[in-house]
């Protein structure tokens, strides 16, 4: 595996790791919500501490809703930026630039004709 393939594999592994971490974070949030539902709705007992906790939770729910909406908007913006960033990597201009570099490397004697042909086929497949 050459350096570029290792870099691409690392990038793919990073993406997979980020997705996994997002799933874990989502699962933790859902688990916390289930605990709250269980505590305050299923096993509800009316005590002074429970009433105070319910009132405190009621005060924080609008804040939590706004934070959730802002977080969702930021996640959407981040996703769009990542998609645009990923699209630029494989755009036609970038492939053409890479083909020119390969041609220069072949002319300089760094790459053999077989290596150049193989790399060229890979790059042209991206178009």
C-alpha positions, 0 to 999 in steps of 0.5 A, a space after each residue: 500500500 502506498 502513502 496515498 492509499 494509507 492516507 485515504 484508508 486513515 481518512 475513511 477510518 476517521 470518518 467511520 470512527 466519528 460516525 460511531 462516536 456520534 451513535 454512542 453520544 446519541 445512545 447516551 442522550 436517549 438513555 438519559 431521556 429514558 431514565 427521566 421518563 422512567 423516573 418522572 412518568 412511570 415510577 412517579 411518586 409525589 414528594 416535596 423533592 419530586 415536586 421541586 425537581 419537576 419545577 426545576 426541570 420545567 424551568 430548564 426545558 425551554 433552554 434544553 429545547 433551544 440548545 437542541 435546536 442550535 445543536 441540530 442546526 450546527 450539525 446540519 451546517 457541519 454536515 453540508 460543509 463536510 460534503 462540500 469539502 469531500 466533493 472538492 477533493 474528487 472534483 474534475 480539476 483536482 483529478 486533472 491536476 493529479 494527472 499532470 503531476 503523474 505525467 511530470 513524474 513519469 517524464 522525470 523518470 520517477 514513475 515507470 510507464 506501467 506505474 503511470 498507466 495504473 495510476 492514470 486508470 485509477 484517477 480517470 475512474 474517479 471522473 
